[in-house]
Amino acid sequence: MQSEKTTEKPSKKHPKKQKYPYVILGGGSIGLAIAKEVAKLKKGFLIVDSEHTRVEALRDESYEAIEGDINSLKSLKEMPLVGSEGVFIMSSDFDANVTALKYIKNVSPKSFVMVRAIDLITIDDLYSEGADIVLHPPSIVADVALTELQKIEIRGAAWQLMNYLKSIDPSQKIGIVIHDNPDPDSIASGLALKNIADSLGKTADILYYGMIGHAENRAFVNLLDIPLIQVRDQMLSEYSIIALVDSNTPGKNNSLPPDTHVNIIIDHHMAHENTEIKSEFVDIRPDVGATSTIMTRYVQELDFELSSHLATALLYGIRTDTNEFKRNTSTFDLTAAAFLYSFAEHDLLSQIETPSMSAETLEVLGEAIRNKKIEGSYLLSNVGFIYDRDTLPQAADHLLKLEGISTVLVYGLTDEKIYVSARSKDIRINIGDIIQKSFGDIGSAGGHPKTAAAQIPLGVFSGVKDRDMLLKLTEEAVTRRFLSTVGIETEDE
C-alpha cells in the first residue's frame, strides 16, 4: 500500500519493473489534485510529467514522479502502464492525450482510463478513441457551482416553510391534499409535511379524493400506518390552510375546485404554461425526480427527527417515482435515497413490493390484451368500464413488455371520466408532452418522458345511455387524438 508521503526520493529512471495500481500522466494542478485523492485511498501511484522542474517539485513533496513525454510512443513504452488498474491522462495537450489514450487501450485494454478534454468539442473524440471517462474541468466547476446554488436554494426554502408553518394560528387546521388515487410519492410527501407541521404543534391532515386501488399502494399505506382521510361532501371547509404536494394546480391531478386558494405548494412537476400560481409558499423543482426528494432535503436542513416509518415512506416514494432510479433521476434523488437508506425498514419495503394481484387488476389486464390495437410500435387498448383506475398503469406496464412495442396507451371509463395511462420506452419521444398535447385542452393531462396520464370529463358523451355506444365513441375520440398527435393518420381522415 502506498501512502501520500515517502521518506526517500525515487530514482529518476523509468521504473520499468515496478507496477503501480494508478498512473497519472500530467502533474499540473488537476493531476496533483487527483494524486492527493488517490493518496487518501492508500493506493500506490506514479506521476509522469514532461517538465523537469515540475517533476523535481513533486519529488520535493515526496511524491513518486518521473519525466516522460506522453506524445512519444518511445517514451510511453518505457512507462509502467501495462496492467495498471487506472490511468489518468491529465495533460493540457489534446494531441498528447489522444496519443497516450490510443497506446494504453492497445497495450492494456483492461485498464480504466480517464482523459482530460481541452474543450467541449473534443469530448466525443476522446470517447470514440476508447476513453472510459472524459473530464472537462470547466463543466465540472459549473456543475459544482450549480449544485451548491441548488443546496442554498433548498436550504432557504426549508426555513421559509418552517417560518410559514410557525405563523399559522394553532386553531387553524391544515389540509394536505395529495393526488386523486394517490401514488407513493404523493403519500410520502404528504406524510413528511404532516410530520413537520405536527412537530410545530399544528393540526394537519393528509387528504385525498378518489380511492387507493393499486395493491402496492394499499400495502404501502397499511403497513406504514399512514393516516389518510378521503375527502367527502363539504369536508374541505374545515381547513383554513390548504397545501398541495406532488401537484401544483387545483384541479390538476386532484379534485380540488379550480378556484381554491392554495397556501402551500411543493412539487417536482413543471407548472403548466400560463398557470399563475399565487400561494404563500411555493417550491417547484422539476430538476428532481420525486417530491419525496424535496421533502427529504427539508428534513435534513431542518434537522428534523426522522422516524423509520417516514424514512421508509420517502425512500419508497423516490424509488417508485424514478422507476428505481432509471427515470428522471438527479444527483439529489440519489443522495436523498442514500441518506434515507440506513433509517428505512427494509423488511417492510419487501412486503410492500410483493402484494398479491387483485382480481380486478387481472381482469383489466386481460381486457387490455384482448382489446389491443397496434399501429406500428404503438399499442392502444380500451379496457371498458373500470372501478379502480390504478389498474390502468399496471396493465400499461405489462403491455410495454410485448415485443416490437415502444409506446402503450391504456384507457378506461367511469360514470364521469375517461382515464388514460401511457408508457413509453422510445427515447425519441416525451410521452408526457404527447399526452398533454393530445388531451390537455379537454381535461387534465401530462407526465414525464416515459410515463403519463390524463383524466377527461365525459362532457357531451355523458348523455349517451347505451354503454356499448359510449365505449365506441370514447374509443374513437381518444384514439384519433392520440394518433394525430404522434403523426399517424386514422382511416377516417
N, C-alpha and C positions, 0 to 999 in steps of 0.2 A: 504494500500500500504506500502510495506516495503522498507526502504531506506538502503543504504550500512552501515551507521553508526547508532548506538543507544546510548542512554545515560546511560542505565543500563545493567549490565551483566545478561544474562538469568540464570535461575536455572540450576543446573547440573542434575536434574532429567529428565527422559524422558518425554517430553511434550505430554502425551497420548491424551489429548483432543484437543489441538491446531492443526489446519490444515495448511499446507504450500503448496502454489502452486508448489514449487520446493523443492526437497530434493537432496542434493549432498552427496553421500556416498564415502568418501575418501577426506581428507583435505590436501593432498600434493600439490605440485606445480600446477598440472593440475586441481585438484578440486578447488584450490584457484583462478586460472585464470578464471574458469567458474563462480565462485561466483562473481567476480568483474564485469563480463559481465552481469550477471543476475541483479546485483545491479543497473546497469545503466538503466535497464528497469523498475526500481522501483517496482519490484516484490518481494513478501515475499519468503524467502528461509531458509533452515536449513542445516547445515553441520554436518555430522556424521563421526567420526574418532575413531579408536581403541586406539590411543596413547594419554595418559593423557596430556603429555607436549604440544603436538600439539594443543589439544583442548583448553588448557589454553592460548596458544599463540593466537589462533583465537579469543578467547573472549577478550583478551587484545586489539585486533584490532577492538573490538565492533561488531564482527560477532556472530550470533546465532549459537552455536555449542554444541553438546553433544557427550559423549563417547558411542560407540556401536561397537559390533563385527558382521560384516555383514556375517561372515561364520557360525553364530549361528542362528538357527531358533528361539530360545527363545528370543534372542536379537532383531531379525528382527521384531518379533511380538510386541515388545514394542515401535517400531519406528512409527511415524505418516506417514506411507506410503500409506495407503488406500485412494483413492480419489485424490491423487496428480496429477497435470497436467503433470508433468515431473519428472523423477528420473534419475540422472546422477551417474552411478556406475563407479568410477574412481580409485579404489584401484589398487595396483601393484600385487595383489594376484589373479591369474586366478581362482582357485577353489572358493575363496570367492566371486568373481564377478559372477560366474555361480550360486552359491547358492542364492545370492541376486536376480539375474535375474529371476530364476525359482519361487522364492517366490512372487516377485512383480507381475509377469504375472499371478500368480494364484489368489492372493487376490485383485488385482487392474488391471484387464486386459485392461482397457481403458487408463491407464497411458502411456505416451510416455517414452520409456526407451532408454537411450544412454549408451553404455557399452564400457569400455576401453579394447582393445585387448593387450595382452602382446607381441605377435609376430604375424607374418602373418599367421602362421598355425592355430591359434585359431580363426581367423575371422569367418570362415564358421561355426564353432561350436557355436559361440555366436548367429549368425543369426538363426541357427536351433533351438536354445532354446527360440527364440521369440524376440530378440533384434530388436528395430526399426532402430537404427543406431549404427554401431560399429566404434569406434575411435581408430586409430592406430597412435600414436604421431609421430614416425619416418617417416611414409609415408606422414603425413601432412606437416612435416618440409621439406621433399623432394619436395612435390608438390608446396609449397610456394616458395622454392628456385628456382624451375624451372619456375614458373610464373614470378618471379622477373627477372630472366635471360631473359625470352621472352620479358618482358617490356623494358629491357635495349637494347635488340637487335632491337626491332621495333623503339625505340626512335632514335637509331643510324641510322637505315635505312631511317627514315623520313628526318633526316637532311642531309644524303648523297644525297637523291633525290633532296632536296631543293638546295643544293650546285651544283649538276649537272645541274639542270634546269637554275640556275643563270649563269652558264658558257656558256650557249648556246647563240650564237650571235642573236640579235633581228631580223636580216634579215632572219634567218633560220626558216622554218615552221616545226612544229611538227605534225606528223600524228599518231594519237592514234588509232591503229587497234584493233577492238573488234571481237567477234565471227562472222562467217558467220551466217546469220539468228539469230541475237544476242538475248540473253535472258536478263532478268532484271539485273542480277548480273554483266554481262559484260558491259551493257549500263551504269549502275550507276557508276561502277568503272571508265569507260572512262570519264564520266561527272566530277567525282571528280578530276581526273588527269588534265583534261582541265581547271577546275576552279583554281587549284593550279598554273598551268602554266600561265593562264590569269592574276592572281594576281601579277605575277612577270614581267608582260609586254611582255610575249612571245605569239606568234601566234600558236594556237593548234586547230586542227580539229579532231572530232571523225569520224572514217572511218569504213565502213563495206561492205563486199561482200554479195551477195545473196539478201534476202528480209526479211522484218519483217511481218510474216504471222500470228502468234498467236494473237488472238483477244485481249488478256490481254496485250501482249507486245505492240501492236499498241496503245491501250488506254494509256498505261504507257508513251510512247513517246509523244503522242499528248497532254495529259492532263498536263504533266510536261514541255511541250515545249522544249524537249531535241534536240539540234541541231546535227543531224546525217547526214553524207554525204555518199551516196552509191558510191563505187569505180567503175569507168568506164574507159575503154581504158587505156591510159598512165598516168592517174591522179596521181599515186603514185610517179612519178618522180618529182613532185612539192615539195616533202617533203624531207628535208635534214636529219631530225631526225625521226626515227620510234620507236614507243612504242607499246608493246603488253600488254594488260591487260586481265586477266582471261584466259590466254593461254601463253605457254612458248616456242613454237617452230613454226617457219614459216611453213605453210602448214598443221599444225595440228589444227583442229577446226577453221581454217581460210584459205583463198585462197592466202596468200602471197606466192610469188615464194620461194621455199625451200632455195635458196642461198641468200635471203635477209638478209642484216646485220641489226639486231635489236639493238637499243641503250638502250632501257629501257624495262625491263620485270618485271611485277608484277602479281603474280598468286598464287592460292591456290591448284593447281593440281600438283601432283608429276610428275617431268620430266621423260620422257621415258628413259629406260635403254640405255646406250651407246650414249646418246644425249649430245653432247658437246655444252655448252652454252657460247658464247663469247659476252658479252654486257658490256657497260659502267656502267650500274646499273642493278642489279638483286636482286629481293626479292621474293622467292618462299617459301610459308608457307603451306604445306599440313596438318598442325595440326589445321587449322581453317576451318570453313565450307563454307566461301564465300570470294571472293576477296574484296567485299564491306566492309567486316570487317577490312581488312588490310588498305583500303583507309580511313575508319573512324578513325582508330588509327593514321594515318598520320595527318588527320585534327586536332585531339586532340593534338598531340605532337607539331605541328607547330602553334598552337593557331590560326588556320585559321578561318576566318569569315564564318560561316555556314549558308547558306540560307535555307529557309523552303523547297524549291524545291529539293535541293541537299540532305537534311536530309530525305525527303520522298523517294527519289530515292534509297538512300543507305539502308534505313530500309527495303524497299520492296525487294531490291536485296538480303539482308541477309535472309529475311523470305522465299523467294522462293527457294533459293539455299540450305537451310537447311530444306525445306519442313515444314515450321512453327516450326522450332527447334526440329524436330523429326529425322533428318538425319545428321550424321557427324557434330554434334554441339559441340563446345567447350565453355569454360568459356568466351573466348574472344568474341565469337559471341553474347553471352547473354549480356555481359557488353556493347558492342558496340551498340546493339539494344536498351538497356535501356537508353544510352546516347542520341541516336537519337530520341527516342520516343517523348520527350517534344517539339522538334523542328519540327516534321513532321506534314503534313496537312492530318488529318485522314479522312476528307470528300473526299479528292481526292483519298486516298487509297481505300475507299469503292467503288468509281466509277470505279477505275482501276480493282478491283477484280470481278466486276459483269458485264462484257461486254456480248453482245449477241453472240450466237454461229453462225459462218459463215456457209453459205450453203455448202461450200467445206468440212469444218470440219465435218458436219453432214453426208455428202456423204461418206467421208473416214471412219468414224466410222461405217457406215452401211456396207461398203465393208469389213472392218476388222471383223465384226461379221459374215458376210456371208462366208468369206473365212478362217475362223479359223480352225486350225488343232491342236488337243490336244494329247500330249504324256505324260501320267501320270499327273503331276501337271504343265507341261509346255504347254503354248499356243503360237503357231506361226501363223502369218497371213500376207499374201501378199495382199496389197491393190491396186496393179497395178500402173499405171502411175499417178503421182501427180504433182500439180503445187506448192503447199505450203508444204514444209517439216515439218513445225510446227504442221501440223495436226496429224503427226505420234505419238508424245508423248502424245497428248491428247487422241488419240484412245487407246494407251497402258495403260494409267491411268484408263480409263473406263473398259477395259477388265480385268485388275488386280482385279477388284471387283467381278468377277464371282466366284461362289462357287467352291472350290476344286482347284483353280488356284493359284500357288505361284509365277510363273515367266512368263512374257509375252515378246514376240519379234514381233514387227510390222515393216514391211519394204515396201518401195515403190520405184519407179523408175522415173527418169527424162531422158532426152536425153543423159546425160553424166554420171550420177552416180546412184548407189543404196544407198538409205538412210535407216539406221536401227535405231530403237529406242527400248530400252529394259527397263523393270521394273521388280523388284523382291521384295517380302516380305519374302523370305526364308532366315532365319538367318544363315543357313549353308553355303551359297554361297556368293561370291562377284561378282555381275553381271558385274561390271566394268572390273575385271580381265578376266572373261569369254569372254566378247566381244572383249577384246584386244587379247586374245589367238585365238579366232575364226577368226578375220578379220584384226588384226594388220599387218600381213605380206602382205596383198593385198590392204590396204587402211589406212585411219585414224580412229582409234578406241580407246575406253577407257571410263572411267567414275568413278562412285562411287560404294559403296557396294550395293546400291538399285536402281541406275539409270545409264544408259549408252547409248552410241550412236556410230554409225560408218558411215563413208562415203566411198564407194567403187567405184572407177572408173570402168566403164563398160568394158574397156580394149578390150579383144578379142570378147566380146559379142556385141560391138558397131557396128560390121559389119552385125549383124543379122537384116534384114529389116522387117521380119514378127513379128509383135508386140506380137502375141499370143505365138510364139515360144520363143521370148526373155523373156517373163514373165515366161514361163515354165523352161527355162534354169537357169535363175537367182534364181527362187524359189528352184530348186534342189541344186544349189551351196550353197545358204545361209542356207537352212535347214540342209544339210549334214554337213557343217562345224560346225554349232552351236550344233546340237545334238551329233556330235562326241566329241566335247569339254566337254559336260556335261555327256558323257558316255552312250549315248543311240544309239544303232545301228540302222541304216536305213535299209530298205528292200533290197537295192541293195548291201549291204556289206556282 
